[in-house]
């Protein structure tokens, strides 16, 4: 499949949000242990399939990010096929108040990565990830961080396949979703 990846201006976040991020939850990772050095991830099927849609969570929509943070240092990469946006990612960098950046200017956070369901499993996510690394390196970043959840097993497997390591877990990160566990991945650049 032919597609191109280009950086786009962040004022186009409304257009970006039209790329669906929802996915079907078929399994989850049971996280055994507390330290990432001794954590075991055991994949278990869920009793009933369900849809997770991050954009449906109040306050989490892409258009709200600019209201919560100064996104002037952020980046947005878009995968296009025949002038249609089929995937993209948003990258956080050097921004006060984004705790995942740890107050450092040598970390990029892969804030959001999405590929339209009709175009998944065609290498688009991998190319977006590779472009993310290039983007971060041009800013002299030494580390890439990514947040996922134990209910997003395909994303966890994807980041592992890209060479990311599980950096930490937080069982209490989501007060509105107490059954979900935050999983922070990192990649040294």
N, C-alpha and C positions, 0 to 999 in steps of 0.2 A: 504494500500500500504506500502511495506517495503522500507525504505530508511535509510541511516545513514548520520549524519552530522559530519564533521571533519574540523579542521583548516588546511588550506593549505598555502604553501609559496606564498608570493606575486609575485615572479617571474613568477607565472603561470597566471598572469592577462590576457594574450593573450587567454589562454584556457577559462578563466572565461568569457571573452567578447563574446564567442560563444553562451552563454546562452542568448536567446533573452530577451530584456527588453521592447520591443514595446507592445503597448496595443491599443485597440479601444476606442476612446473617444465617448461615447454615451450621456453623460450629463456632466454638470459642476456645480460648486458651485458659485452662485452669492453671493458675500460677501457684506453684508449690515452692515455698521458701520465701525469704524476705530480702536477701542480699543478691544482687545480680550475679555475683560469682558462684552462687550455689542455687540459683533459681532453676527450676524445671518447668518447662512449658508443655502441658499435656493437652493435646487437641481433643475436644469432646463435641459430639454433635449436640445441637440444641433440640429440645423436645418438639418445638414448633418453629418453623421458619418464620422470620419476620424481616421487615425493611427498616434499615437505619438511614436516616436522612439528616445529616448535620445541618443543612441549610434550613430545616424545619424547626430547629431549636431557636427559640426567641433570643435575639441578641448575638447569634452566631453567624448571621448572614454576612457575606463578603462586603456588602455596601455599608455595614456598621463598623468595619475595622477602622476606617478613617475618622470616625467619631470617637473611637476609643484610644487611638494612638496617632502619633505623628508618623505617617507612612511615607514621608518624603524620601527616606533611604531604602524603601522596599523595592522589590522588583516583581514583575509579572511576565511569565513566559507562556506563550500560547502556541499550541499545535493546531495548524490549519490544514484542511483538505478541501480543495476546490472552493476556497474562500470561506469555508464554514469552520467555526471554532469547535474542534472535537476533543480538546483536552487543554490543560494548562496547570500552572502552579504559581503560587505566590510565595515570595521569599522575604523574610524579615531580617533586617540587618541594622545594627548600630542605632537602636531606638530605646530611649528612656522608657521605663515602665513595662517592658516586655521581659518578664523574669526569666524566661528560657534563654535569653541572651546573656544573662548573668552580669550585665553591666560591661561586657567586653565588646571590643570592636573587631575581634578576630573570629567571631562565630556567625554563621548564617543559620537561621531556622527555616526549614522547609515547612512553611506555615500551612499550606493547603496544596494538595495535588489531586486533580480530578481528571478522569477520562470519561467521555460520554459512554453509556452502557453499550451502544451499538458498535463502538470502536475499541472496546477493551480486548486485551490479549492479542494485540497486534504490534507490540513493541513501542507504543506511544509513551507509556509511563516510563519505560527504560530510557528513551531518548530525552524525555523531560528531566529525568533524574541526572543524566549525563550533562545536560545543559545547565542544570542547577549547580553542579560541581564547578563547571567553567565559570559561571556567574560569580560564585563565592570566591574562587581563586583570583579572579580579577580584582577583588576587593581585599586581597591578601589574607583571607580567612584561613584558619588552620583546622577548623572543625565545622561539621554540618550536624545539626540536631533535628530530629523528627519525632513528633508525638503521634502515637497511635493508641488504640485500646485493645484489650484482650478479645473484644467481640469482632475485631476486624482482622481475622486470621490471614486473609489474602494479602493485606497490606503488610502485616508483620513478616510473612514469608517473602514478599517482594523486597523489603528493605534488607532482610538477611541475605538474600541472593545478590544484592548490590554491594555487599561487604560491610553493612552496618552491624554494630554490636549493641546488644541491649545494655544501656547505660544505667537505668534505674527504673523502678516501678513505684507507683503510688496507688495504694488501694483506696484512698480516701480523697482522690482529686475531684470527683464529680458528685457533689452533694445531691444533685437532681437525678443522678443515675448511679445509685450506690452499688449496683451489681457490676459496673464497668470499672476496669482497672487501667489506669494510665500507664503506658509503656513508652519510655523515652529511649530512642535509638540514637547512636552517634556514629559518625564516620570521620576519621582523621584524614585531612586533606594534604 
